[in-house]
Every structure is written in C-alpha cells, then in structure tokens.
Amino acid sequence: KEYNLQAGQSMVLDTGYLAAMSATCTMEIQSVAGIKNKLFGGEGFFNTVVNGPGKIWIQSMPISAMAGSLAPFIVTGH
C-alpha cells in the first residue's frame, strides 16, 4: 500500500513491513519499550519510524515471511 507523508508527518510501523520509501524520507529504528511488549506482543523488538515528506510503500507480509513463502519455488540447481 502506498502512503504520501507530508513534511513533519511520521508513520511508525513494524520494521519488516517497510517495502520502499522516497529518497526524501528519513528513517529511524526504535526499540519497542517494555519487557511485556517484547515477550508477549507478537511483534518484533524494533519499530521503524519514517518521516516525510515523501511516499512510502508498505507490505502486509514481512520480508522474512515473504522470502520463506517463495523459497520452495526458487530453482537452485541442486
């Protein structure tokens, strides 16, 4: 999905869901606060904060899960 961030606007998302962003955007990685969130939250240990202006594209499946889904279909020559 595509989002258009204005100057001064930010979006926080799980790190694995960021697919691409405009060169005009900046990105920060933040640790998820709280031990309960880390152990029981079901999310990763880090969030990505993307700051506008610019476009960002997010995906509904983290890149690690996507790679795992595609791996059986990749011909390796073995």
C-alpha positions as CSV (number, residue, x, y, z in Angstrom):
1,K,0.0,0.0,0.0
2,E,1.3,3.5,-0.8
3,Y,1.2,6.4,1.6
4,N,2.1,10.0,0.9
5,L,3.7,11.6,4.0
6,Q,3.7,15.4,4.3
7,A,6.6,17.4,5.7
8,G,6.6,16.8,9.5
9,Q,4.4,13.8,9.3
10,S,5.6,10.4,10.5
11,M,4.5,6.8,10.4
12,V,5.5,4.1,12.8
13,L,5.5,0.5,11.6
14,D,7.0,-2.9,12.3
15,T,10.4,-2.9,10.7
16,G,9.6,-5.9,8.4
17,Y,6.7,-4.2,6.7
18,L,8.5,-1.3,5.0
19,A,8.9,-2.2,1.4
20,A,10.3,1.1,-0.1
21,M,10.4,4.9,0.5
22,S,11.2,8.0,-1.4
23,A,14.7,9.4,-1.1
24,T,13.2,12.5,0.6
25,C,12.0,10.4,3.6
26,T,14.2,9.8,6.6
27,M,14.0,6.6,8.8
28,E,14.8,5.8,12.4
29,I,14.8,2.5,14.2
30,Q,13.4,2.5,17.7
31,S,13.4,-0.3,20.3
32,V,10.0,-1.4,21.5
33,A,9.5,-0.3,25.1
34,G,8.6,-2.7,27.9
35,I,9.5,-6.3,28.6
36,K,5.9,-7.5,28.3
37,N,5.6,-6.0,24.8
38,K,8.8,-7.8,23.8
39,L,7.8,-11.1,25.2
40,F,4.0,-11.2,24.6
41,G,3.3,-8.5,22.0
42,G,3.6,-10.8,19.0
43,E,5.7,-8.1,17.1
44,G,9.4,-7.6,16.7
45,F,11.8,-5.9,19.0
46,F,12.1,-2.8,16.8
47,N,9.8,-0.3,15.0
48,T,10.7,1.8,12.0
49,V,9.7,5.5,12.1
50,V,9.6,7.0,8.6
51,N,9.4,10.8,8.4
52,G,8.1,12.8,5.4
53,P,7.9,14.4,3.1
54,G,7.7,11.6,0.5
55,K,6.0,8.4,-0.4
56,I,6.4,5.1,1.4
57,W,5.2,1.6,0.4
58,I,4.4,-1.0,3.0
59,Q,3.5,-4.7,2.6
60,S,1.2,-6.8,4.6
61,M,3.7,-9.7,4.9
62,P,7.2,-9.0,6.4
63,I,10.1,-9.6,4.1
64,S,11.3,-12.7,6.1
65,A,7.9,-14.4,5.7
66,M,7.7,-13.5,2.0
67,A,11.2,-15.0,1.4
68,G,10.1,-18.2,3.3
69,S,7.0,-18.4,1.1
70,L,8.9,-18.0,-2.1
71,A,11.9,-20.2,-1.2
72,P,10.2,-23.6,-2.3
73,F,9.6,-22.2,-5.8
74,I,13.2,-20.9,-6.5
75,V,15.3,-23.2,-8.7
76,T,18.7,-23.7,-7.1
77,G,20.2,-26.3,-9.4
78,H,20.6,-28.9,-6.7
